[in-house]
């Protein structure tokens, strides 16, 4: 966690309030880990679960979201989660930009490399499934985007548009609010 903290921008306001909490989502209680780290249920909080959902079971993701909903009943929260599109297995070409070379082969390679590293991707989601999971727990989705969406917002204005045949659309980035 010290490595992550060292990467925070120096000019980030209130960076001293950023807390990284290590948790094994399949064997530890998120509530216990957060409380041990000094979590204050009365304060508004931003939770980030980036690069987590594909590595743990859907049950663990659901349990995590339920725990966060319970923990944040007294104050508003913003919830950021990323997930891998279920189409990666069903229609790999749909997870890459038009004209992306050998999309199916690339999808298989990405999953194989992750598994070889000891971190297999085991859970994939559709947009409706993620929206349902979040809304059942008091969160409304404010944004659900892929790199394709972010390309025009962030890269194009600075003259760095990614060509469509180089875009990964397999990961979704969701911002939800309670």
C-alpha positions as CSV (number, residue, x, y, z in Angstrom):
1,X,0.0,0.0,0.0
2,X,3.0,2.3,0.5
3,X,3.7,2.0,-3.2
4,X,0.2,3.2,-4.1
5,X,0.5,6.1,-1.7
6,X,3.8,7.1,-3.2
7,X,2.1,7.4,-6.6
8,X,-0.5,9.9,-5.4
9,X,0.0,13.3,-7.0
10,X,1.7,15.7,-4.6
11,X,-0.9,18.4,-5.4
12,X,-3.9,16.2,-4.6
13,X,-5.9,18.0,-2.0
14,X,-6.5,16.1,1.2
15,X,-4.3,13.3,0.1
16,X,-3.7,12.5,3.8
17,X,-7.3,11.3,3.9
18,X,-6.6,8.6,1.3
19,X,-6.4,5.2,2.8
20,X,-5.6,2.0,1.0
21,X,-7.0,-1.1,2.7
22,X,-5.7,-4.6,1.9
23,X,-8.4,-7.2,1.9
24,X,-8.7,-10.8,0.7
25,X,-12.3,-10.6,-0.6
26,X,-12.9,-14.3,-0.3
27,X,-11.5,-14.9,3.2
28,X,-11.7,-11.7,5.1
29,X,-14.5,-9.4,6.2
30,X,-14.3,-6.1,4.3
31,X,-16.1,-4.4,7.3
32,X,-13.5,-5.6,9.8
33,X,-10.6,-4.6,7.5
34,X,-12.1,-1.1,6.9
35,X,-12.9,-0.6,10.6
36,X,-9.4,-1.7,11.6
37,X,-8.0,0.9,9.1
38,X,-10.0,3.7,10.9
39,X,-13.0,3.9,8.5
40,X,-15.5,6.5,9.8
41,X,-19.1,5.6,8.8
42,X,-20.3,9.2,9.4
43,X,-18.1,10.7,6.6
44,X,-18.7,10.7,2.9
45,X,-16.4,8.2,1.2
46,X,-15.1,7.3,-2.2
47,X,-14.5,3.6,-2.6
48,X,-12.4,2.3,-5.5
49,X,-12.5,-1.4,-6.6
50,X,-10.5,-1.1,-9.7
51,X,-9.1,-4.4,-11.1
52,X,-10.8,-6.5,-8.5
53,X,-14.1,-7.9,-9.9
54,X,-12.6,-10.1,-12.5
55,X,-10.4,-11.9,-10.0
56,X,-13.0,-12.9,-7.4
57,X,-16.3,-14.7,-7.6
58,X,-19.5,-12.9,-8.4
59,X,-20.7,-13.9,-4.9
60,X,-17.6,-12.1,-3.4
61,X,-18.3,-9.0,-5.5
62,X,-22.0,-9.0,-4.5
63,X,-21.1,-9.5,-0.8
64,X,-18.6,-6.6,-1.0
65,X,-21.1,-4.2,-2.5
66,X,-23.7,-5.2,0.1
67,X,-21.2,-4.6,2.9
68,X,-20.3,-1.2,1.5
69,X,-24.1,-0.3,1.3
70,X,-24.5,-1.2,5.0
71,X,-21.4,0.7,6.0
72,X,-22.4,3.9,4.2
73,X,-26.0,4.2,5.4
74,X,-25.2,7.3,7.5
75,X,-23.3,9.2,4.8
76,X,-23.2,9.4,1.0
77,X,-20.6,7.5,-0.9
78,X,-19.2,7.4,-4.4
79,X,-18.3,3.9,-5.6
80,X,-15.9,3.3,-8.5
81,X,-15.7,-0.3,-9.8
82,X,-14.3,-1.7,-13.0
83,X,-15.4,-5.0,-14.6
84,X,-14.6,-7.1,-17.6
85,X,-17.3,-7.4,-20.2
86,X,-19.0,-10.8,-20.4
87,X,-18.6,-10.6,-24.2
88,X,-14.9,-11.4,-23.8
89,X,-15.9,-15.1,-23.7
90,X,-18.9,-14.9,-26.0
91,X,-17.9,-12.4,-28.7
92,X,-14.3,-11.3,-28.2
93,X,-14.3,-9.1,-31.3
94,X,-17.0,-6.9,-29.5
95,X,-14.5,-6.1,-26.8
96,X,-12.0,-4.5,-29.1
97,X,-12.2,-1.6,-31.6
98,X,-13.3,-2.2,-35.2
99,X,-10.4,-3.6,-37.2
100,X,-8.4,-4.7,-34.1
101,X,-6.1,-7.4,-35.4
102,X,-6.8,-11.0,-34.2
103,X,-9.2,-9.9,-31.4
104,X,-10.1,-13.4,-30.4
105,X,-6.5,-14.5,-30.2
106,X,-5.7,-11.4,-28.1
107,X,-8.6,-12.0,-25.7
108,X,-7.4,-15.6,-25.1
109,X,-3.8,-14.4,-24.6
110,X,-4.8,-11.8,-22.1
111,X,-6.8,-14.3,-20.1
112,X,-4.0,-16.9,-20.3
113,X,-1.3,-14.5,-19.2
114,X,-3.4,-13.5,-16.2
115,X,-3.9,-17.1,-15.3
116,X,-0.2,-17.8,-15.7
117,X,0.6,-15.0,-13.3
118,X,-1.6,-16.8,-10.7
119,X,-4.5,-14.3,-11.1
120,X,-7.1,-15.9,-13.4
121,X,-10.0,-13.9,-14.6
122,X,-13.1,-15.8,-13.3
123,X,-15.9,-13.3,-13.3
124,X,-17.4,-11.3,-16.2
125,X,-20.4,-9.0,-16.3
126,X,-22.9,-7.4,-18.6
127,X,-23.9,-3.8,-18.1
128,X,-27.4,-4.7,-16.9
129,X,-26.1,-7.2,-14.4
130,X,-23.7,-4.7,-12.8
131,X,-26.4,-2.0,-12.8
132,X,-28.8,-4.4,-11.1
133,X,-26.2,-5.4,-8.5
134,X,-25.4,-1.8,-7.6
135,X,-29.0,-0.5,-7.7
136,X,-30.2,-3.4,-5.4
137,X,-27.7,-2.0,-2.9
138,X,-28.7,1.6,-3.0
139,X,-26.3,2.9,-5.7
140,X,-27.3,4.6,-8.9
141,X,-25.0,4.5,-11.8
142,X,-23.7,7.9,-12.9
143,X,-21.4,6.6,-15.6
144,X,-20.5,3.3,-17.3
145,X,-17.7,3.8,-19.9
146,X,-15.0,2.0,-21.8
147,X,-11.7,3.2,-23.2
148,X,-13.6,3.8,-26.4
149,X,-15.8,6.4,-24.6
150,X,-12.8,7.9,-22.8
151,X,-10.9,8.2,-26.0
152,X,-13.0,11.1,-27.3
153,X,-13.2,12.8,-23.9
154,X,-9.5,12.7,-22.9
155,X,-7.3,11.7,-25.8
156,X,-8.9,13.5,-28.7
157,X,-8.9,17.0,-27.1
158,X,-5.1,16.8,-26.7
159,X,-4.4,15.4,-30.2
160,X,-3.8,11.8,-29.0
161,X,-6.8,10.0,-30.4
162,X,-6.3,6.2,-30.3
163,X,-7.2,4.6,-33.6
164,X,-10.2,2.3,-33.3
165,X,-8.1,-0.7,-34.3
166,X,-6.0,-0.2,-31.1
167,X,-8.8,0.2,-28.6
168,X,-9.7,-2.3,-25.9
169,X,-13.3,-2.1,-24.9
170,X,-13.3,-5.1,-22.6
171,X,-13.0,-3.2,-19.3
172,X,-15.9,-1.0,-18.1
173,X,-15.4,1.8,-15.6
174,X,-18.4,2.5,-13.5
175,X,-19.1,5.4,-11.1
176,X,-22.1,5.0,-8.9
177,X,-23.4,7.1,-6.0
178,X,-25.5,6.3,-2.9
